């Protein structure tokens, strides 16, 4: 959907693939799912934050889980990520991408 709106998008099917794409392409923003096979979106976020040049990249985690443990929610916030809930309709997704891309990156 974001490609149709004119954004350059890389998509990964696994957290490892996503991490590799992030290392290679150094995206200006990242949107990821909390629930992924093998690795959680939170673990991927932790890994992203350890990479020089990506530590401050704007990230949004999207989830269909309407209840998250407080510790998990706090860690997501502490790692500087936005938390959004599914479903995300096209206008919400485009607004999320636009908002992430307006966050100044400092590293």
FENHU-V887904 format. One record per pair of residues at least 12 apart in sequence whose ideal C-beta (glycine too) atoms are under 10 Angstrom apart, sorted by sequence separation. I is the first residue (numbers start at 0). J is the second residue. If there is no record, write none. Layout:
I & J
I & J
This chain:
9 & 21
17 & 29
31 & 43
83 & 95
31 & 44
62 & 75
9 & 23
17 & 31
29 & 43
44 & 58
81 & 95
9 & 24
17 & 32
29 & 44
43 & 58
60 & 75
67 & 82
31 & 47
44 & 60
59 & 75
7 & 24
9 & 26
14 & 31
43 & 60
58 & 75
67 & 84
81 & 98
8 & 26
14 & 32
17 & 35
29 & 47
40 & 58
60 & 78
81 & 99
7 & 26
40 & 59
41 & 60
65 & 84
80 & 99
7 & 27
9 & 29
10 & 30
11 & 31
15 & 35
18 & 38
40 & 60
58 & 78
60 & 80
61 & 81
62 & 82
64 & 84
65 & 85
6 & 27
14 & 35
17 & 38
26 & 47
39 & 60
40 & 61
41 & 62
58 & 79
59 & 80
60 & 81
61 & 82
62 & 83
63 & 84
64 & 85
81 & 102
6 & 28
8 & 30
13 & 35
14 & 36
15 & 37
21 & 43
40 & 62
57 & 79
58 & 80
59 & 81
60 & 82
61 & 83
62 & 84
63 & 85
12 & 35
13 & 36
14 & 37
15 & 38
17 & 40
39 & 62
56 & 79
57 & 80
58 & 81
59 & 82
60 & 83
61 & 84
62 & 85
63 & 86
79 & 102
11 & 35
12 & 36
13 & 37
14 & 38
18 & 42
22 & 46
29 & 53
54 & 78
55 & 79
56 & 80
57 & 81
58 & 82
59 & 83
61 & 85
13 & 38
14 & 39
18 & 43
21 & 46
22 & 47
25 & 50
54 & 79
61 & 86
14 & 40
17 & 43
21 & 47
34 & 60
41 & 67
61 & 87
25 & 52
26 & 53
29 & 56
30 & 57
31 & 58
33 & 60
34 & 61
14 & 42
15 & 43
18 & 46
22 & 50
25 & 53
28 & 56
29 & 57
30 & 58
31 & 59
32 & 60
33 & 61
34 & 62
59 & 87
1 & 30
14 & 43
17 & 46
18 & 47
21 & 50
27 & 56
28 & 57
29 & 58
30 & 59
31 & 60
32 & 61
33 & 62
34 & 63
45 & 74
48 & 77
13 & 43
14 & 44
17 & 47
22 & 52
26 & 56
27 & 57
28 & 58
29 & 59
30 & 60
31 & 61
32 & 62
33 & 63
34 & 64
41 & 71
44 & 74
48 & 78
61 & 91
15 & 46
21 & 52
22 & 53
25 & 56
26 & 57
28 & 59
29 & 60
30 & 61
31 & 62
32 & 63
33 & 64
44 & 75
47 & 78
48 & 79
61 & 92
11 & 43
14 & 46
18 & 50
21 & 53
26 & 58
39 & 71
48 & 80
14 & 47
41 & 74
45 & 78
47 & 80
59 & 92
33 & 67
41 & 75
44 & 78
61 & 95
18 & 53
21 & 56
40 & 75
44 & 79
44 & 80
59 & 95
21 & 58
41 & 78
59 & 96
33 & 71
57 & 95
41 & 80
57 & 96
59 & 98
40 & 80
59 & 99
57 & 98
58 & 99
33 & 75
57 & 99
56 & 99
57 & 100
57 & 101
58 & 102
57 & 102
56 & 102
57 & 103
33 & 80
55 & 102
57 & 104
55 & 103
56 & 104
31 & 80
33 & 82
55 & 104
30 & 80
33 & 83
54 & 104
55 & 105
56 & 106
29 & 80
30 & 81
33 & 84
53 & 104
54 & 105
55 & 106
33 & 85
52 & 104
54 & 106
28 & 81
30 & 83
32 & 85
53 & 106
52 & 106
51 & 106
50 & 106
30 & 87
30 & 92
30 & 95
30 & 96
28 & 95
28 & 96
27 & 96
28 & 97
30 & 99
28 & 98
29 & 99
28 & 99
27 & 99
28 & 100
26 & 99
27 & 100
28 & 101
26 & 100
28 & 102
27 & 102
28 & 104
27 & 104
25 & 104
4 & 89
3 & 89
6 & 92
0 & 87
6 & 93
0 & 88
1 & 89
4 & 92
5 & 93
8 & 96
0 & 89
4 & 93
3 & 93
6 & 96
1 & 92
6 & 97
0 & 92
1 & 93
4 & 96
0 & 93
4 & 97
1 & 95
6 & 100
1 & 96
0 & 96
